[in-house]
Amino acid sequence: MLSDPATRLPPEIVAIIFEHCLPPAPQKPAPDRAPLLVAQIDHRWRSIALSFPSLWSRSSFSESLVGSQALLSLWMERSGQRPLVLRISARSAALATKYLAEIIPHAHRWRDIYIELPSASLRLVEDVPLKTPFPVLEHLAVFALWDGTVYSEQASRLDLSRAPKLRSLALYAPVLNPLARPFGQLSALRLDWLDNMHSAIAMLELCPRLELFGCLAYRSRTDPMSVSVHTHSLLAHLCVDPKTFAYLTLPVLSRVKLDLPFAPRDMGPTTDLLRGLVQRSQCTLHSLWLQVNSRVQRHQLQDLLFENPIRHLRLDFPNIIALQILMPIFELERVTPALEHLEIWNEDGWEFGPVLEPVSTRLKHGTLKSLKLHLTPETSWITTSKLSDQDLQQLRALGDLGLSVLLTAGGRYDPDHFSTLLNTTTSAESAWWSADHDL
């Protein structure tokens, strides 16, 4: 009997094959997914899997995973001294504390770290000694889940002064405002703790290499008396309070994210400020991402998008009613006349019917090439049986006419774990805006 040729492959080659079996993004450990899958085939494969730490250096852990703390400890042990790519998420303060106790001793191995934990648990960053080196850290994102914890200005800080490779930093947790800020080397920065427009401009002056900048909100509603116009030569992706636009000149700006104001009277100024920024910068705005609230009126959105030359538009709708009211504007030829790629998020349920007729009209008479729809139902059970058969057939018909169509469902903020319900796109087109470039 001939032996299996696979048994004659050197362990190093087998390990490389195992690495190609790993999910492209960190996912929760599972027996039907590498590395656990390949480690349970036979004795040789298990021995090889356990001998190569790179197979255990990236994963995702949350409270929905049974035994997640023990598994995290096991991954830390098996990953040896390899750089770590981790996603850590927990709403339980007790579990969050255990997670941090596992990963903090390995801070010198952090490469790409995403942490989403209760605010109180993040005080454990005090256990990271000052001047701790982060020699391989490239991306760090820390999100504090509000639990009523109030921090003083003297709250503990994370010192990132010894992170020479850090390029992307997202801090949505006051306790983690860094003491020593490596802003000069960053290409992406997302914050929620700036005081006002003056603070935002000052931050941009500290970050000459910045390509992406986002700040959720300013702490103070009072505008500074005087702010100088700042020109930033590299900033291409922007999400700030629209009032800040008046103080910026951004020659390479290509993408803007806007949280549309709740007060209808503020929509007009927002539109004018965006147009003023683009005209003053003499830039070409390719992409616009709008978070639409239920108070936005049809004529206001139409005015913002009228003869707007963007090619890529993403709209996040709060519910089906907003979809019904606002989508008909896309039947007008002079609304985003050059639009090629449209992304729609319905943040409340399974319905997407109001999207279909405007998209069909745009496909016949415009430049539209792709449509991506994302649904966020409350249930974790994702199946096409929840969808309207008529709407699904009409969506498939658009695909048959040449439109690239992607229909997904799942949690709002985790594209790596969306369920795909329909996909006529090529692999290169199928991903949503990368999490690394979210604003």
C-alpha angles and dihedrals in degrees: 000000000000116000121240108269089219090068090063095057114109113253091245091059092046090051091052089052089050090052090055088055092060117104112263090239129033111281134176115276112264134171091236094053133067134292093029091041096056091041092063100049099088142325095273095049091047091051091050093046092051092047096059113067093191089075090062101040100092131048146121127249130189139152091263087071112085111234092007096154093054090046092050089052090049092050091050090053097044094045091067109189097334119131111265130235107188141166112198121184133166138149093195111089091208093054092042090056090052092049092053091046087058099047104035094073086057096050090120088064098050112125108155113009130176116183125182111175142138114285095243092055092056090070084083087081083086084077090066101089118233113263091025106161119238097190097168102030110129105154129028126175122175122182122184116210106217112250101159095271113147119201128203123222086258093060118134118281136206113238111219097168091115098053102103095172098047110128106153124047129175117178118179094159124081092210089065101054099134121245094210107034119205090200096141093068099044124112095181128034129174121179142162100192109075117125102220146322091296089058090050093052091046090052092052090051088057092051110059093162096050116130098169127037129175133170118177096207145333120252093223125058089198113096118223116255095240133015125175120226109256125207116208114187100197106035108116105156121052140179116168139123104297090235086071091063091078090065099048137082111189114176096185098039109142107157134039131182117204130190097207112230121259092221108077090211089065095058095079094053090046091055092047093048092051093049090047092052092051094046095046092047093046087219133143112242106209102171137036127185115194126189101204122204128202093258097061110112125218097245091050094055089042090054092050092051099035109126088344106159097213117135099196123049130177120188123189109200122195095214147346092272091063089049091052093049101042109032096073090073088075090069086071112094095216094056107095091335093184096047113144105161126039125185121188126188120191103196095192119054146320103304125111103148096118089062096060105069096047090046091049090052092047092049092054097046107021146048100269113146106166141024125195120188124188125189124196108199119179092236122083090214104098118192138142089236087081091062129087108261091216093052092046092050091049090050091051089050090057088054090051089055090060102269115136104233130192120179117184138166135195143079118355101241108032113076091170089068101042118127113232113224099172131007129175095155129108117254091255091056100040102084123090118232102307117262087230089064099039113128 
